[in-house]
Amino acid sequence: MVVTSQLWQTTATALRAGGEGMLIDSPYFPEELEILPELLAQAGFEVAALLSTHADFDHLLGRLAFPELALGLAESSAERLRTEPGAAQRELRAEDERDYVTRRRPLALGAVEPLPVPGYLGLGGEELELHPTAGHTADGMAVFARHAGVLVCGDYLSGVEIPTLEVGGSVGAYRATLARLAPLVEAAEVIVPGHGSPHDREAALRTIDEDLDYLDALERGEERVTLPEGRTGAVQRALHARNLAAVPGA
C-alpha cells in the first residue's frame, strides 16, 4: 500500500508479511500523519516497524504517526544523523514556516536502529533486501520486498523530479546506484520512488535510461538541457541549475 503526500508527492509504503507490517518513509503534513495509523489499520496493516530510505527530513516523519516505534535506517543514514545533530529538525521547522504548517509536537527521532547495508531484514517470516543508494546524498538504501515484488528506492526513479545532487551526492555515485537498481527493477513488479506515483517495470526502466541521459548532459555542463517528459517545469529547471553548480567543471 502506498500513501502519497500532498507536498512534493512524497510516498510512504506499507509492507506486510505473516501478519507483520512495516512503514517505509512518510507523508509530510500533520493531518496526513495523524490519520495514517487508522488508515493502515483499516487496510489490514498492523505497523510494527518503521524504516526510512535516507536521512532527508521529509523521509523521517514516521515517528510523528507512530511515536512508540524505533526508526530503522542504513548505517550510513544513522551516521549522518549522528554527525549532523538537529539538522533534520531545523530543516523541518524551516519548511513548516514557509508553508505555514503548525505541528502539535516537534520531530523527535527517538531510538534509531542502524542497519547493515547491503544486508537483509526480517518481516513476518520473509526477508527484505537492503541495497545501498548513494548519489542523491551520501547515504541511504533501497528496500526490495522480493516476496511481494515491491522495490522502494527512495529519491531515485521519480517521474516528477529530475535526479538531484544534495550535499554528499555526486554524479558518479548516482550512476552506480542506477546500475545497482536496474536488476532489482527487472525483478520487481512495482517500483515506488520517494516522490511521485509508483512505476511498473517498463516505466521504471525508461526512467533509468532518462536519468542516465540527464546525468550525461549534466556532466557536459549543458545549461539548456532537454529534461525528461513530465519533469520539464520551472521547478525542475531550478533544480537543474542547482545541480550544475554542484558538479565540478560543469
N, C-alpha and C positions, 0 to 999 in steps of 0.2 A: 504494500500500500504506500503510495506517495502523496504527501501533502505539500502543496506549493504555496509559498507566502505571497502576499500582495506586493511586497517590496523586493525588487531585484529577481523575482521569480525564484527565490531560494527554496530548495527542496529539502524535505525531511522524509526519510524512507523507513518504514516499519517492516521488519522481517520476523518470521516465526518458524519454529521447528519444534516438534514434540511438545507443544503446549507452552513453549517459552518464547517470549517476544523481546525484540531489541529495536531501539530507535537510533538511526544514524543521521546526524546533523539536525537542523532545527529550522522552524519558521522564525519570523522576526517580531511581528507585532504582539503586544501583550495579550490582546484578545485571542489571537491565534494560539498562543501558548496556553492560555487559560482553558480553552475548550479541547485542547489536544488529548489529555488523558481520557476524557469521556468519549471523544470521537474514536480513538483507537480501541477502547474497551468495547464499544458498540460493534466494532468491526471484528471483534474476537482477538485483539492483540492485548495480552497482559504483559506490559513492558517491564522487564526485569533488569535491563542493562541499557546504557547509553554509550554511543560512540560518536566521535567527531572525526571527519576525514582529515582536517588540519586545523591549525590554531588561529585562523582568521576569526574575528569576533562574531561575525554573523553565522558561524557554524557551531558556536559554543553555547547556545542558549537553551539547550535541552534541560538543564537543571532548573531553569525557571518554571518548567512544566512538571518536572519530576525531581524535586529538591532532595528526596531521600536516597537517590541513586548516585553512585560514583560515575565519573566520566572516563571512558576508555579512549586513549589516544596513542598514536605511534610514539615510540620513544623520542623521535626527532621533534614531534609536536610538544610532548611533555617538557623536553629540554628548552624549547623556545619559550614556553610559558615560564619556566624557571628563570631563564636569563632576561626575560622582559616582564618583570613582575608588575601587575596592574595595567599593562598595556591594553589588553582586551577590554577591561572595564572602562578605561579612559576613551577608547575608540567608540565603544557603545554609547557612552554618555554624550560624546560629541555628535554622533549620528542622531541620537534621540533629540538633541537640541535643534538640529537642522530640520527635523521632521515633526517637531512639536509633539513628541511622544512622551507620555508620562508612565512610569512603571511603579508598581506597588513596592517593589524591593529591588535593590541593586543586584547585579550579577555576582554570585559567589560560586567559584568553580569547585569548592569543596575538595573531596577526595579525587585525585587524578590517578588513574591506573596506566602507567606506561606499558605499551605492548611491543614486543619484538617484531620488527618488520624488516624483511619478509618473515611471515610466520602464519600461524593458524589460531583460531579462536573458536571454542565450542559454543554451540547454540542448540539446545534441546536434542542432543544426540548427533547433530550434524556438525561439520566443520566449515567455518568461514575462512577463506583465504585472504591474507593481508599482504598487499603489494605496495612497495614504496612509490611515491609520486612526488618528485621534486621538479622544479621548473617554474611553476606559478609562484611558489615560495620555496624556501629551502627544506620544508618539512612536509609530512603528510603521507596518506595511504589511500589506496583504493580497497574496497571490500567486495569480494566476489563470493556470493552465495551460490555455489555451483549446483547444489541440490534444487534450487528454485530458478536457476537461470538468470539471476539478477546481479548485475555489476553496478556498484555505487562508486563513482570515480571522483568525487569532489569537484574542484574547479577546473575540470577538463571536459572536452567534448560538448561544450554548450552550444545550443542552437540559437542563443540570443546574445552571446558575448564572445568577442574575439579572445584569443589567448592573451593573457595579461601577465606582465612580469612585475611582481611586487619585490620588496626588499628580500634579498637572498635568492631570488629567482634568476634564471638565465635561459637563453635560447638553447644551449647545448643540453642542459638538464631537461628542458621541456621536450626536446626531441626524443631523448632517451625514455621519458615517461610515455610518450605517444607510442614508441616502439614496444614498450612493455605492455601497454594496454591493448594493442592490436590483436594478439592471440586470445586475450580474455574476451574481447568483443566478439571474436569469431565463435567463441564457445558459449556466449550468453544469448538470451532471448530478449531481455530488457536491460537497457543501459540508462542509468539515472545520473545525469550531470548535476553539479551543485547549483546551477542556475538554468532554468528553462525546463521544457517538457521532456519526459523520458523518450528515448530513441528505441527503435528496433535495430537489429543488427546492421542492416543495409544503410540506414541513416547514420548510424554511429561511424561506420567505416568511411562514408562520404565525408563526415566531419573531420575525421583524422586526416584525410587527404587535403581538405580545405585548410586545415590548421597548419599542416606542413608547408603548403604553398604560401600561406601568410608568413610563417617564420622565415622562409626563403626571402620574401620581399622585405621583411623587417631587417634581416641581416644586410641586405643590399642598401638599406637606408632610404627606401622609396617613401617619399612623403605623400604622394598621390596614389597610394596603393589601392588596388581593387579588392575591397573587402568581400567576404563570403555573403551569399544571399541570405537575407534575414538579419544580417549584422552590419548594416550599412549606415545607420543613423548618426546623428551628431554626437551622441554619447560615445559610440564606438570610434568615431573619428578622434575624439578627445583622448580616448584610451590608446589609440594608435600613436598619437603624438607623445603621450607619456611613455609608451614603450620605446619609441625612438630615442628619447632622452636617456633611457636606462641601458641602452645597448652600446657598448664601447665601439667607436669608429663608425656607427651607423649614420 
